[in-house]
Amino acid sequence: MAKGKSRGAAGGPHKNHGPKRHMHAWCGIMKQDFAKAGLLNKYHDFESWAQACQARGSKHVTAADFEAFCGLKPEEQKAYFQNLRK
């Protein structure tokens, strides 16, 4: 894509495409509530967790495994993915 001539410091906005930075302008209390509910977790639903397991080579994932994963502490969750069978 061709660029126009530079107009100095007041050249206008630089990013007019892609995701916006402040899409979710939640207050701090709402963010804390979302975190307590587990909604800010990368693996808060079964589908995203199953895709992560399948990407690491596990072919058979069940909802019971997901429930066991949710009961682990964050450090244990990281170790869970490292110990997955490939």
C-alpha positions as a printed NumPy array, in Angstrom:
array([[  0.   ,   0.   ,   0.   ],
       [  1.39 ,   3.377,  -0.965],
       [  1.91 ,   5.961,   1.704],
       [  1.241,   9.637,   1.286],
       [  3.628,  12.417,   2.046],
       [  4.43 ,  13.077,   5.674],
       [  2.626,  16.095,   7.076],
       [  4.754,  16.49 ,  10.159],
       [  3.651,  15.769,  13.698],
       [ -0.053,  16.339,  13.013],
       [ -0.338,  13.617,  10.383],
       [ -3.55 ,  12.206,  11.777],
       [ -4.399,   8.796,  13.185],
       [ -1.947,   6.046,  12.392],
       [ -4.125,   3.001,  12.912],
       [ -7.405,   2.875,  11.036],
       [ -7.829,  -0.907,  10.86 ],
       [ -7.639,  -3.968,  13.067],
       [ -8.977,  -4.435,  16.576],
       [ -9.452,  -1.366,  18.676],
       [ -7.493,  -0.956,  21.877],
       [-10.332,  -0.084,  24.232],
       [-13.124,  -2.367,  23.062],
       [-14.087,  -3.372,  26.586],
       [-14.089,  -0.336,  28.814],
       [-15.075,  -2.187,  31.985],
       [-14.514,  -0.625,  35.35 ],
       [-12.121,  -2.246,  37.829],
       [-14.845,  -3.829,  39.952],
       [-16.405,  -5.536,  36.929],
       [-12.998,  -6.876,  35.881],
       [-12.508,  -8.341,  39.349],
       [-15.918,  -9.997,  39.214],
       [-15.181, -11.448,  35.766],
       [-11.852, -12.772,  37.024],
       [-13.479, -14.392,  40.055],
       [-16.033, -16.055,  37.764],
       [-13.211, -17.357,  35.553],
       [-14.387, -15.525,  32.438],
       [-11.031, -13.836,  31.82 ],
       [ -9.312, -17.2  ,  31.77 ],
       [ -8.059, -18.409,  28.412],
       [ -9.784, -21.767,  28.895],
       [-13.11 , -20.689,  30.411],
       [-15.17 , -22.928,  28.127],
       [-14.887, -26.564,  27.064],
       [-14.378, -25.834,  23.356],
       [-11.286, -23.642,  23.787],
       [ -9.802, -26.128,  26.26 ],
       [-10.501, -29.073,  23.939],
       [ -8.856, -27.258,  21.018],
       [ -5.777, -26.556,  23.15 ],
       [ -5.563, -30.225,  24.156],
       [ -6.004, -31.442,  20.587],
       [ -3.347, -29.02 ,  19.365],
       [ -0.952, -30.617,  21.856],
       [ -1.742, -34.126,  20.622],
       [ -4.446, -35.425,  22.953],
       [ -7.142, -37.039,  20.821],
       [ -9.793, -37.934,  23.398],
       [-10.975, -35.145,  25.677],
       [-14.043, -35.379,  27.885],
       [-16.099, -32.972,  29.947],
       [-14.969, -34.792,  33.099],
       [-11.343, -34.01 ,  32.202],
       [-12.287, -30.37 ,  31.722],
       [-13.973, -30.248,  35.146],
       [-10.841, -31.742,  36.711],
       [ -8.715, -29.147,  34.883],
       [-10.898, -26.301,  36.196],
       [-10.322, -27.482,  39.763],
       [ -6.544, -27.12 ,  39.46 ],
       [ -4.544, -24.102,  40.582],
       [ -3.012, -21.923,  37.825],
       [  0.472, -23.385,  38.357],
       [ -0.949, -26.897,  38.107],
       [ -2.869, -25.958,  34.952],
       [  0.394, -24.975,  33.235],
       [  1.949, -28.273,  34.29 ],
       [ -1.153, -30.115,  32.988],
       [ -0.46 , -28.944,  29.43 ],
       [  3.253, -29.705,  29.719],
       [  2.5  , -33.279,  30.789],
       [ -0.075, -33.933,  28.054],
       [  0.642, -36.984,  25.972],
       [  1.732, -36.152,  22.436]])
